[in-house]
């Protein structure tokens, strides 16, 4: 009996295991697998595989994470090696609904679980921008001829290699003397925003510091090397949305961006705001058409740097004196340096240091951004020629709507010195300035300004002025300025009334000014030069009891220079000046006459195609010459200039791959921008095959030609005809395939300017 029970033991063991595991097996048997469309907060997220269990649904954790859900926990279990989570256990953060009709699983989640969508609104670097560094050179010249007898001239020459510029200038004065201008080598490190200058350069410091020309070495952080770099603390805004929504972003009432965003939190970075106070308004329109607004006032300044950002300039060299009259007058060794650091997004501090033989001047500076305005405080101490001095300044400004106000105070001790102010020089020891502006209504504004100065040389003086401006109609504005001044000579009252108007490309003004007991009437009419070729002018006339004056200027800007003639007459005494300015630019193995080169230039090249219109930033600038070249002399350095050509001007027998490119030339350097044009020339003919003494038309066969390393193919027509494009002149290997026959021969293409080269009937002999 015992041995019989022993034989039944395995069976009892299986029964015990079954009853213990019965709930799991039952659950597994009850789970239904289903493929459903996942919708999270009204946004479709693709299809997912789920397990349906009674009133609960189990979804794979990996599917929910791919749908954008983050930071959820819930009750989890492993099924067939996959981790699932119970959706009912995620309440109340996530709720779900099974739509059996549309086979969809709808989830509604708190925005915090959907992650953050970051939308950067800063001016983006253009896609495909090319930073050119083509070898280039230029020569600028300017000549002014006065009274048809005396003249003055100025010239400068620059050579650019790998984005580095070697530059020198020269001038000829009215007295006949020739003076060398600035000569230097500029090396730009665009990635690190550093600029090195070896040679002559101009160095300046803060408001309490000095400035001078130096011959030596300069190192500075130059933000102009990357116009798309943001040096100031940017403004941002964070919000959350439950459904796919449209977000409209307004700054001071102007729509600056419209975006479609998925559910979840979103962050707007680098809002494009202007300096001063303002209001951002974000209008959120959800999937059901409901709207809500988020309004945020702001104050934005450009005096503070972003946290952790450095701005500096270090200059060491010999002072250059009498720049306009002497070529080689260099003084003692001098150093001028300044450095600022953004400690936080609201506080920037810095230090200035100047030194030369017997001179030392230094001091700190701090800029603070407030919720309403900006404050800058600086102090300084100096020692020069055995005398000590000190200085301090404090400034505040608030730019707002409708009110703006600010002021500054600066004081210098009697012997305070910098590199441009000696201890013995006379100076104003106290200067104050205060202003306030108010926008009264549409097109009407008021501004009030007061200045005060106590100077060693001229004593005390102060001036109070009130300005009123109003737009009377769309093209006419009124200006009224009234002032009262106290000077050493006494009190002076002044009033100015003027009307300005705009007539198409022409602008003009008429005015009357009363100062003390002298009244002056004046009128002016002018037209500015266009971007491309064209005329401009300026006419002026004024009259008071002591003086009558008339003046006229006529200008013409052409593709190769600017030309002007002016005449002025004061109380019957006239003066005539004729002027011409232009340049030569060398780039792309060519030399071109041009207008003066300012920052950067580019050569548009459409090889071999003349008369093609060229555009810079959507402005027509000229047409290509007989070689297909067009020089553009006025481009912004390091900025993405959009250069394009008019494809309508391309002949029908030519094909152009691209009509627009974005190019950033180096500082006063050139770029070659080629729009490759391929001539379309066709080769036609007919083929016959000679096989075993028979002539066969290889209808619907295939012709393959190898020319210049390229395979050119053409199907063969019913009559044996073929068609090929852009086959270079010469002898090329050809293969004719027809049914089971393959025939090789040499295709001879003659040189021709005809758009279609007709070869006639060609034979291919099968050996």
C-alpha positions, 0 to 999 in steps of 0.5 A: 500500500505504501508503495502504491501511494509513493507511485502516486506522489508525482500526481499529487505534486502536479495537483498542488502546483496547479492549484497554487498557480491557478490564478496566473494561468487563469489570468493568462488565459483571460488576457486578450492581445489587441493592436490599437491606435494610441492617441495621447492627449488628442495626438496620434502616436502610432499603433501599439500592442496591448493586453486587455484584462477585464476593465484594465489594459496593460501597455508596454512601457517602451511604447508609452515612452516612445509616445512621449510619456515620462516619469510614470511608475504604476504596477508593472509585470513581465509578460513574455519578456516584455515589461507591461504597466497597468493603465488603471494603476497610473490614475489620476496622472493618466486616464484611459479610454478604449474606443472599440469602434475605431480600435483606438486607445485614448490616453489623457495625461498631465502635461508634466508627464509629456516632457518639455518641447523647447522652441528657440525663437532666436534668429537662426543661422541660415541652413547651408550658409557658406563661410567663404575664404577665397583669396581676394584683394581690393583697391579703393580710391576717392578724389575731391576737386575743389574750385577746379584747382585744388584736390585731395585724395584718399586710397586704401588697399587690402589683401585677404587670404584664409579670411585674414586681412592685410590693409593699408591706406594713404591720403593726399591733403590739399597742401600737397602732403602725402600721409600714410593711413592705418596699416595693419594685419587683422586675423579673425577667429570666428569660432571663438569670436576673437580678433587679433590686430597687428599694426595700427588700430584704434583702442577705446575704453569705458566712459571714464577711460580714454581712447587713442590710436596705437601701433602694436598688438590688439586682442579683443572679443568681437561679437560681430564675427558671428551675427547669430551669436546672442551676447545678452541674456535672452527672455523666455516663457514656459507653459503647458498644453493638454492637446495639440495646439497652435501657439501665436506669439506676440511681442508689443502687439506684433505677431512674431511666430506661429507654431504647432506644438504637441501636448505637454510643457513647452518652453519659448527661448530667446524671444525676439524683443526690442530694447526697453519695456514691453509685453509678450502675449502668447495665444494658445488655441487647443484642438477644440478651438478653445483659446487662452492667453498668457501675458508677460511684461518684460524689460530687456537691456543690452548693457548686461552680458549673459551669465558666464560670457566674457567681453574684452579688449587688450591693446599694447603698442606705441601711441600714434600721434597726428594721424592726419598730418604725419605718417610715422609720429609714434609716441611712448609705449602704452597699454589699454585694456578692459574686461567685462564678465556676466556674473549673472543674467542681471549683473555684469562687472568689469575692470578698465586699466590704462598705463603709459610712461608716468601714467596709470589709470584704472577702475571697476564698472558694474551694470545691473539690470532691474525689473524697471531699467538698467543702472551702470556704476563706474569709479576710477583712480589715476596717477599722472606726472606726479598728481593723483586723480579720481572719477566716478559716474552713475547712469540710469535708463528706462525705455518703456511704453509710453514713458521713457526716462533716465539720467547720468552724473559724472564727476572728474577731479582736477587732475584725473587722467587717462590716455587721452586726458592729461592731468594738466588738461582742463576738463568739466569736473561735473556733468549731469544729464536727465531725459524723459519721453512720453508717447501721448497718443498715436503719432504724438510724442513729447521729450524733455531733456536737461543738461548741466556742466561745470567746467574749468574752462567755461564755467557753468552752463545748463540747457533745458529743452522740450521736443514735440513731434506729431505725425499729421498725416501718413506722409507729413510730420511736425517737429517743435523744439523749444529750449532755454540755456544759461551760459556765461554770456547770459540767457538764450531762448530758442525755438524750432518749428519744422515740417518733414514730408515723404513723396515716394523716394523723395524726402523734404523739410521746411523749418523756421528757427528763432535764436535770441533775436535772429530768425532763420528760414530753411528748406531741403529736398533730397533723394537718396542713392538706390541700392543699385545704379541710379541718381540721388540729389540734395537741395538746400536753402536758408536765410536770416538777416546775416546770411543767405545760403544755397547748396546743391548736390547731384550724385550718380551711382553706377556699377563702377563707382560713385560720382558727385558734383556739389555747389554751395554759395554763402552771401554770394561766394560760391564753392564747387566740388567734384568728386569720384570714388570707386575701386578695383576688386580681384577675386576668382582669378579676375580683376573688376572695376567696382564701387568702393568695397566696404565690408565684404564682396562677392563674385557671382559667376554664371559661366559663359552666360551674359545678361543674367540678373543678379540679386543680393538679399532680393535686391537687383544689383546688376547683370553678368558680363560677357564672361558670365561674371557680376561683382557685388561690392556691398555685402555684410561680413560674416552674415548670411547674404542671400545671393541669387540669379534670375533663371528666366535669363538662362537660355533654353539650351542651358540648365542651372542646378541652383538659383540661390546660395547663402554666403558669408564673406570674411571681413573686407574679403571676397567670395566666389559664388558659382551657379554652374550652368550646363549646356544642353546639346543633343546627339541624334541618329539612327542605328542598323545592325549588320549580321550575317550579311543582313541589315537589321533595324534594332527596334526597341533595343538599348544604346550605351555610350561611355564618354568622359567616364560617364555612362549615357544610355538611350532606348532605340526607337522603332526605326532605329533612332536614338537620342543622347544629351551632352556628349563631348566631341570625340570618339567614344565606346558604344554598345548596342544591345538588341534581343540576344545580340550585342554589338560594339562600335565607336561613336564619333561626335564632331565639335559643333555649336548647334543645339542638335548634332545629327549623325545620320544612320550609323552601322554596327557590324557583328563579327 
